[in-house]
Amino acid sequence: MKKNAFVGAISLFIASSLWFCPNLQAQAEPFYKGKSVRVVVGFSPGGTFDLWARAIAQHMGKYIPGSPAFVVQNMTGGGSMIAANYVYGVAKPDGLTLGTFTPSLYIEQLMGRKEVQYDWAKFAWIGNPERTDRIFYMRADSPYKTLEDIRKAAEPPKCGATGVGTFSDYFPKLLEDAVGLKFNTVIGYQGSADVQLALEKGEVHCWAGTVQAFFGSEPGRTWAKTGFVRVFMQGGKKRHPRLPDVPTIWELMDKHKTPESTRRLVSALLAPDELGRPYAGSPGTPVDRVKILRNAFMKVLSDPELLAEAKKRDWEVNPTSGEQLEAMAKEVVVQPPEVLERMRRLLAK
């Protein structure tokens, strides 16, 4: 009996000690409590990537246990490649740094660019707030009133671009290859806002952007109302409801009897539209934190305050989950040899 009583007392002591132990998971404070999460934006302030990041950062913390603060940091350069390289290889894989950068950066990896310091498939993909639809537009007062004017011009129009390998850089080249148009691409702008300012100043004539940015932010909304620019073409398989009279690149390829090999190239280079405006963390981020961030990201995109802001800005909330982004990222970096060869030839121009 004495032995049993002693064992019982020890068991009670251990149970009591465990009950008050501060290290128990049930009693542990959430990892994110008292911390800040940085959102690194690969473009300058004022563009759609930046505006989306600030809207998400304002609300995402309340959906994470511990309610961390969110801080947006702009890190420009290389068409957002500097930001991608930073998130991939410099930032600690602790779930406290996220990045958002152009989805076409995977093409730079496929091309074997020496500046690439990331493996696109290995980012910790978190989510994307909207899929995009590409458009190509020109100042309405330029000498180029139609696609035929561009085709026949003695001096090609100047198109602004944010960096080698970005959509704004390779879409004009793609139009040259697919439908026989010619452009002079001016590279080096830090973000879409800088290119738009250059358009207003007359430094460049044209820009390859998105329907969502055009109608969802300034100066695009004003330009659409005043007719300052003319949209010549869109990249989606179907015409966007807001641009019912603007042909798609697919329609133009039908008209010009573009060969199938070029169509496959166009399909591969337009794949970034499905990736949208992706958010990712460093490879090696703990799985549980990736899950927390993914869940919070999807919840914030149904937050009433964010949706009200999106409606006010005329944004199209059309999210992609982190799991979907991860699968797509692994898929796009695997391309047939013939498509890769066509890409190299096109982007080397």
Beta strands, then each sheet from edge to edge (+ up, - down):
strand 1: 36-41
strand 2: 69-74
strand 3: 97-100
strand 4: 124-128
strand 5: 134-139
strand 6: 158-161
strand 7: 184-187
strand 8: 206-210
strand 9: 229-234
strand 10: 279-281
strand 11: 320-321
sheet 1: 2+ 1+ 3+ 10- 4+ 11-
sheet 2: 8+ 5- 9+
sheet 3: 6+ 7+
end
